[in-house]
Amino acid sequence: MEIRFYNDPLTGVPHIYEHDVTEPEVSEVLLGMGEDLPAKRNSRMKIGQTHGGRYLQVIYVPDENPESVFVITAYELQGKAKTAYRRRQRRKKR
């Protein structure tokens, strides 16, 4: 899968860096298990866990090519959002 990233116009680096997230972590979440849900304005939201144990939420837009996505942002789940996601995952396993 080809994964492209939104670059911050001021710094020229991927926006995900502002949230202390790396490209490999985003790839792990996008290609791994988790929840893939609709989000705003034709975008999608993928929530999942990295191999290192972090829970991330990735906002992306699918490209016309089904093997390509454009990542807008990604950040670590915290607090109630993380608790709710983990609860939903436990319920799925029953």
Backbone hydrogen bonds, N-H to C=O, Kabsch-Sander energy under -0.5 kcal/mol:
donor,donor_aa,acceptor,acceptor_aa,energy
2,E,67,E,-3.1
3,I,1,M,-0.5
4,R,2,E,-0.5
4,R,69,V,-2.6
6,Y,71,V,-2.3
8,D,13,V,-2.8
12,G,8,D,-3.2
15,H,6,Y,-2.7
17,Y,14,P,-1.8
18,E,15,H,-1.7
19,H,16,I,-1.5
20,D,17,Y,-1.8
21,V,16,I,-1.6
26,V,22,T,-1.8
27,S,23,E,-2.4
28,E,24,P,-2.3
29,V,25,E,-2.0
30,L,26,V,-2.8
31,L,27,S,-2.4
32,G,28,E,-1.1
35,E,47,I,-2.1
37,L,35,E,-0.5
37,L,45,M,-3.2
39,A,43,S,-2.4
43,S,40,K,-1.7
44,R,60,Y,-3.4
45,M,37,L,-3.0
46,K,58,V,-2.7
47,I,35,E,-2.8
47,I,45,M,-0.5
48,G,56,L,-2.1
50,T,54,R,-2.9
53,G,50,T,-1.5
56,L,48,G,-2.8
56,L,54,R,-0.6
57,Q,75,Y,-2.9
58,V,46,K,-3.0
59,I,73,T,-2.8
60,Y,44,R,-2.5
60,Y,58,V,-0.5
61,V,70,F,-2.4
63,D,68,S,-2.2
68,S,65,N,-1.7
69,V,2,E,-2.2
70,F,61,V,-2.4
71,V,4,R,-3.5
71,V,69,V,-0.5
72,I,59,I,-2.4
73,T,59,I,-1.4
75,Y,57,Q,-2.1
77,L,55,Y,-3.1
81,A,78,Q,-1.0
82,K,78,Q,-0.8
83,T,79,G,-2.2
84,A,80,K,-2.7
85,Y,81,A,-2.1
86,R,82,K,-2.4
87,R,83,T,-2.1
88,R,84,A,-2.4
89,Q,85,Y,-2.2
90,R,86,R,-2.0
91,R,87,R,-2.1
92,K,88,R,-1.6
93,K,89,Q,-1.1
94,R,90,R,-0.5
94,R,91,R,-0.9
